[in-house]
Amino acid sequence: MLSFISFSRPTDSTYRQSTRHHPDVEDLMDVDDDDLTGSEPRLTCPGETITSSQAFMRGHGTYVDKEDVIASVAGTVERVNKLVTVRAIRTRYNPEVGDLVVGRITEVQPRRWKVDANSRQDAVLMLSSVNLPGGVQRRKLESDELQMRNFFEEGDLLVAEVQAFFSDGAMSLHTRSLKYGKLRNGQLVTVPPILVRRLKSHFISLPCGVDLILGLNGYIWVSKHMKDTDQGEEGFDAEAVYSNKNEDIDNATRAAISRVGNIIRVLADHFVPLTDSLLLEAYEWVIEQEGDAKYLLLGDAGDALVAAMSVRG
Amino acid sequence: MSSISKSEKAYIQSSLLSDPPLRADGRGLTDFRTIALESGVAPLANGSARVSIGRNAYDGGGGTEVVAAAKLEVETVGDGEGVDGGRVVCSVSCSPTAYPLLPSNALDDLQHDMTSLLHATLSHPTIRPQNLCILPGKKSWLLNLDVIIFSDAGNVFDAIFMAARAALWDTKVPRTRSVQYRTQKSDRKDATRAMDVDEATHVGSALDTRETVQVSDFELPDYWDEGEPLDGRQIWPVCLTLNLLPTSHFLDATLQEEASVPLKLLVLYSFQSDTTPLLRSMRLLGTGGSDLVQIKSLLKDSEKYARIVWTALEGKLKDEYHSLRKPSF
């Protein structure tokens, strides 16, 4: 029923056997300017000297100590002319226009919703950026402002697209598409945002009757497969779009949703970037092993999955 | 704590009530997540432990993380709050990063609730260790047990009590030796040999015929170990949180699961080898209600689960104890 373990890290022999040096070991450190112009991405550790402060300016993720520009985070070095920045690996989501995100309503305000999208600031969803019942082209009425909680209320999950940025850097979202809107019939899995790559489509249908929405902000919605409704503008059904009621979901689908959720968690624990083909292969691998939904949580099954995936990939 | 949408709540509830019941991560209803435990984490404390439930084994992220540390302090009996035989004072503090969405006054309330439960349970006179007394009627140890919650991923009460139990198990009470002042009655002139000038003038009366040996102070002998463990350390209670749905219950809820159950039942048991366990405390949390019949059957079940938790924890603590004892050269 329960088991206790120690905090000690799993021993990784390749990591322990390789020689590691203190950053002060000068002869191994190449602090030439050429280093920053190369096309190879360069990784840093916090405290690692990147370059000389005489020739370069410090940007985000760096600081200057005496003559050197030093990384303050682990990440990749980026350079624009004389500005050196380090893009951190573990960070909050950095939005870009057109990104697909999954968010959660945190607050209802006049004519807008505040949305938690794993970014530095809450995102904003304007009442004018959602599809209202009764047709897409309908004018907003005062009555819509008074019943905003009928569309989205606190805690609701939604899928949306980044539309623009405000002057303070907060993102503005929109759900003006039939693909976007309120989420139901499933569960949310959270991973570090860097693990979700930009794909052709972030709506993935697995053959086991599970739909995935990979939000670029690291929120992943795993749900029952929805049949494509007719895509015409007339087919917009406010009842269904803003409904809080789940459909009937059979046990096999529920088990599949749990299994997919666990696959994503295991891959994220091992810091494997997620793609549609990887998730598909991982699901097939788990089915081959004939494990039930909690199989991946036991012992070395997670490690075995990641090993199998890295061999194929 | 965390807000979840109505459809998520409905999905979690209907999955738990379906046949067979299914949880979001595929666990059974009575399965715990993996629990990591380590004792002796704070070198300056007399005893300490760190517990993490459901931690990611690779980068240490996620999971409910709790650290508990016990510190002993000498108190004079009758002076201020000191009582004969020592006392135990507990406190719980929450790191703001554990509950980033809570405003600071709500965080204070939460800390206060947790503190009151922990303090009321652990400072109970019936489980007070015997060796907190230094000099009967004069000096005693005050045991401060401080618990810090670093992150909350559900089931925080179980984690608090596990950490508290492990820290108390790890606590070493320094050895003390009582000393007394002896005045030389026959040799009054040799004032330099009296240990204390005040003491020498005090017993100057010729009418003083008392023969009682009065132990007045203590010293800490230099010894190779840090002291002896607290008495009766088996008896410290374990907490079990039962998350109640109308027709079933489950253990070790995640935050989402906690947000979708109307009622939680906390039960605290202390076990002594094979005798019947003692119910130390019981608390219902949440908006729902429950009836006596349900509570009766829940208590019966929870006793069974709590014994499993207790046995596993006891085994882990013994392992920790022996691994610390091992000479490290």
Contacts between the chains, C-beta under 8 A, distances in Angstrom:
chain1	res1	chain2	res2	distance
A	1	B	30	5.4
A	1	B	31	6.0
A	1	B	32	6.3
A	1	B	251	8.0
A	1	B	305	7.3
A	1	B	308	5.3
A	2	B	31	7.3
A	2	B	32	3.5
A	2	B	35	6.3
A	2	B	252	7.6
A	2	B	308	6.9
A	2	B	309	6.5
A	2	B	312	5.7
A	3	B	32	7.7
A	3	B	34	6.1
A	3	B	35	7.1
A	3	B	312	7.1
A	4	B	35	5.2
A	4	B	36	7.3
A	4	B	37	5.2
A	4	B	312	5.9
A	4	B	313	7.1
A	4	B	315	7.6
A	4	B	316	3.9
A	5	B	34	5.8
A	5	B	35	7.2
A	5	B	36	5.1
A	5	B	37	7.8
A	5	B	57	7.8
A	6	B	36	6.5
A	6	B	37	7.3
A	6	B	38	6.2
A	7	B	36	5.1
A	7	B	37	7.9
A	7	B	38	4.6
A	7	B	50	7.1
A	7	B	52	7.3
A	7	B	60	8.0
A	9	B	57	8.0
A	10	B	57	6.5
A	10	B	58	7.3
A	104	B	3	7.6
A	104	B	5	7.5
A	106	B	3	7.7
A	106	B	101	7.9
A	154	B	3	5.7
A	155	B	3	3.8
A	155	B	4	5.4
A	155	B	5	4.7
A	155	B	6	7.5
A	155	B	8	8.0
A	156	B	5	4.4
A	156	B	6	7.6
A	157	B	5	5.2
A	157	B	7	7.9
A	157	B	8	6.9
A	182	B	5	8.0
A	182	B	7	7.8
A	183	B	5	7.6
A	183	B	7	7.3
A	184	B	5	7.8
A	184	B	7	3.6
A	184	B	11	7.6
A	185	B	7	7.1
A	185	B	11	6.9
A	186	B	11	6.6
A	187	B	8	6.7
A	187	B	11	6.4
A	187	B	12	7.5
A	187	B	24	5.2
A	187	B	256	7.7
A	188	B	8	7.0
A	188	B	256	7.8
A	243	B	7	8.0
A	244	B	5	7.1
A	244	B	6	4.0
A	244	B	7	5.2
A	244	B	10	7.6
A	245	B	7	7.1
A	245	B	10	7.3
A	246	B	7	5.4
A	246	B	10	5.1
A	246	B	11	5.5
A	246	B	14	7.0
A	249	B	11	7.6
A	249	B	14	7.6
A	251	B	18	5.9
A	251	B	19	7.8
A	251	B	20	7.4
A	251	B	22	7.0
A	254	B	15	5.4
A	254	B	18	6.8
A	254	B	22	5.2
A	255	B	22	6.2
A	255	B	26	7.6
A	258	B	22	6.1
A	258	B	23	7.3
A	258	B	24	6.2
A	258	B	25	6.5
A	258	B	26	4.4
A	259	B	26	6.8
A	261	B	24	6.4
A	261	B	25	6.7
A	262	B	25	6.0
A	262	B	26	5.8
A	265	B	25	7.3
A	269	B	56	5.0
A	269	B	57	7.2
A	269	B	58	5.2
A	269	B	59	7.5
A	270	B	58	6.2
A	271	B	58	7.4
A	271	B	59	7.5
A	292	B	26	6.8
A	293	B	22	6.8
A	293	B	25	7.8
A	293	B	26	2.9
A	294	B	25	6.9
A	294	B	26	3.5
A	294	B	27	5.4
A	294	B	28	7.3
A	294	B	31	7.3
A	295	B	26	7.6
A	296	B	26	7.7
A	297	B	25	6.6
A	297	B	26	6.8
A	297	B	27	7.1
